[in-house]
Amino acid sequence: MTRILAITNQKGGVGKTTTTVNLAASLASTGQRVLLIDLDPQGNATMGSGIDKRDLEITVYHVLLGQKTIEEAHQRSEIGKYDVLPANRDLAGAEIEMVDLLQRETRLRDALKIVENRYDYVLIDCPPALSLLTLNGLCAAKSVMIPMQCEYYALEGLSDLVSTIRRVRASLNPVLEIEGLLRTMFDPRNTLAQQVSDQLIAHFGSKVYSTVIPRNVRLAEAPSYGMPVLYHDKNSKGAQAYLALASELMTISGVPESA
């Protein structure tokens, strides 16, 4: 069964897009069929997958407005070996244009129904705000992965996000659940980071992934080369961490590795 994950956090700068791109590449490297959906008008996941957002004529914008299908709009990340439903600045106008449309919160879910069985994983990179785009991501997903830094303010933001997920589950998507919390940009030498990490485990238990994503120079460099870190420096700590996360996710999902 296809696993559809919204990767989201209402707080920016937590490694959300980095996680989406590198998890997609890591899953694809094991033979999984992966679709990455970029729902952020900044188009960073698109660029990080080696696709130039400036050259795109068809994007997720056209899919949300019902003008094109995902099959017509998707691109192939040749370096990452996964499919991408790309985004660019056009997507910023979609929210205004979608306001008067019927079933505006579920347009991505409806579009996905046609193609989802072609993939083992669909990863949705949501913008860092509770917007109509994020709602589309949460309504299309079956579970949510929450990347977060281990710092004080992150705990406050997490509480708001959990409340949002509960409201979406109650009114729009009854199958939505929290897949897991991912500790990102982690520095084990930081006492506060370790304390927050311990609090997360105490409160959420098995919902906290055992994989921890470290602060890593190669991980930060990779987007400037338009590639996942796996193909920038496979032996880096960042690449190895995302490979470990992919393995953990497949174990949770019960999906066997194909390669």
N, C-alpha and C positions, 0 to 999 in steps of 0.2 A: 504494500500500500504506500502511496506517495506521502512523504512527510513534508508538510508545508509549514515553514517557520518564519514568523515575523521577527526580525532582529531589531529591537527598538529600545530606546531610552529617551525620556523627555529632556534629559540633560545632554547637552552637546559635548563633544570632545572626549568621549569615553572609549573610543575605539570601535564604534558601531560599524562603520563602513569598512574599516580595516578587517574586522571580524567577518563580515559578509563575504568580502572578496577572497580572503585567505582560507576561510572554511570551504567556500565553493571550490577553490583550486585543490585543496587537500582531499576533499571528497571525490572530486573528478579523477585525481591521481590514483585512486584505488579502483577505478572502473565504474563508479556511480554516475548515473545520468543526472546532471544538475542544471537547473534553471535559476539564474540570479535575476531578480526583479528590482530595478532601481527606482524607488519612489521618491527620491530626493531631487528637487530641481537643480541642486548644485551639480548633479551628475558625476560625483566623485567615484562611485562604484563602477560606473561606465568607463571612465578614464583609467581607473586602476585595473580594469580588465583588458586594457590595451585597445579600447575602442574610442575613437576621437568623437566626442559629443558634438563638435562643431560641424561635422560632415553629415550628420544624421538628417534624413528627410522624414523618417517614420520613427516614432518613439512610443513609450508607454502613454504619453499624452493622448495620442490618437486612439489607443486602445480604450482608455477610460471614457473617452467621448463617444465610443462606439463606431468610430470611423474606420478602424482597422482591427484585424484579429491579432492575437499573440503570434500566430504562425507567420503572419505577414510582417510583423514588426520586430521579431527577435533577430539578434545578431549572434555570431559565433565568436567567442573569445578563443582565438587560435592558440595563444600562448597558455591560457588557463585550461583549455579543453572542456569548457562548459558553455551553455547558451546564456545570453543576456537579453533581457527586455530593457533597453537603454532609456536614459532620461537626459534631458538638457533643460535650458531655461524656459522652454515652452511650457513645461509642466507647472510653472508658477502660476500660469493663467488658468490652469485646469480647475482649480478650486472654485473660482468665480463662475466659470462656465458650467460647473456641475451642480451648482446650488439649486437650480430649477429642474434638474433632471430627476426622473423617477428612479427609486432605489439607488440613490447617489452613493450610499455607503457600501454597497455590495457589487459595484460594477467590476471591480477586479476579480472578485470571486466568480462572478458569472462568466467572465472572459476566460478564466483559468480552467473551468470545467471541461472545455473542449480539448485541452492539451495536457492536463496534469498527469494523466496515466502514462505519458511518454517519459516521465522523469521519476527518479527515486527520491530526489530532494528538490524542493522549491524554496529558495531563500529570499526573503523580502527585506530589502534595506529601506527602513522607514525614516522619514525626516525627524529631526530632534524637536518635535513639538506635537501637541495633540491637535492635529489638523484633520481635514477631510481626507487627505492623502494617507495619513497614519491610520485613520479609521478604516479606510479601504484595505490597508495591509492587515489590520487586526481582524477584519471580517473575513478575509480570504484565508487566513492562517488557521491551522489546527492547534498550534502552540506558539509560545513566545520565548525567545532567548533574550536575556537582558544582560548586555555587557555593562560593567560598571567598575569604576576605580574605587579602591578601598580608602575612602576619605570621608570625613564627617558629613559634608553636604550631600554626598551620594546616598546616604541612608535616608535623608529627608525626601530626596527625589524618588527613591525607591518606593516609599510609602505611597506617594501620589500615583506612581505608575501602577502599583498593585491595585489601587482603588479604581483606576481607569479600566484595567483589564476586567475587574469584577463587573463594572457597569456594562462594558461591551458584551460580556458573557450573558448577562441578565437580559439584555434588550436586543442584541443583534446577532450574536454568534455563541450559541449554547455549548459548543464543543471546545471553545478556546480555553487553554490552560497554560500555566507557566511551565515551560520545558526545563528551564534552568537559569541560574545566575552565573555569569562568567566574570571572574576577576581578571581585569585587564591592567596593563601598564603597571604591573606589580613589582615593587621593590622590597624584597624581604628584609633589607637593612632598616627600613622605615618602621619604627615602633607603632605609629598610629595605623599604618596599613595592616600590620599584623593583628592589631586589636580589632579593627573593623572586620577583617577577614574572619576572626574568631566569632564575632557577633553574628555575622551572616550564617555561619555554619550552625551556631547555637539556635538561631531562629528558623532557618529554612532547611537545615539538615541535608538530606539527599538531593534537594533541589539545587544545591551549589555544586557545580562541576568540580571534579577533582583536578582537572587540568587548570593550570594558572598561566595566563599570558604575561610574560615578563616585559619590562621596558627593554627595547632592543633597537639598536641603531639601524640594522638592516631592515627591520620591519618598518621603520619610519622612512627609509630611503626608497623602498620598492615602488610606491605610487608615482614618484617622479620619473621612473623608468617605464611606467604604464604596464606593470606586471605584478602578480602576486609574489610574495617574498619567497615562495617555494622555488620560483624560477630566477630569482635574483641571487639568493644564497641559500641553497637547500640545507646546508649544515648549520645555519645560524640558529640561535636559540628561539627566535620568533617562528621560523619555519617549522622547527621540530615541535614547538608547542601547538601549532595549529594542526599538524599531522596527528598529534596526540588527541586533540579535541575532536577531530573527525572520527578517529577510532572509538573514542568514548561515546560519541553521538550514535554511531552505527551499532554499538553494543546496546545502548539504551533502546534504539529503534528496532533492534532485532533484524537488521539488514546485514547479510553476510558481505564480507569484502570480496570483490570480483577479481582483484589483482593483487 
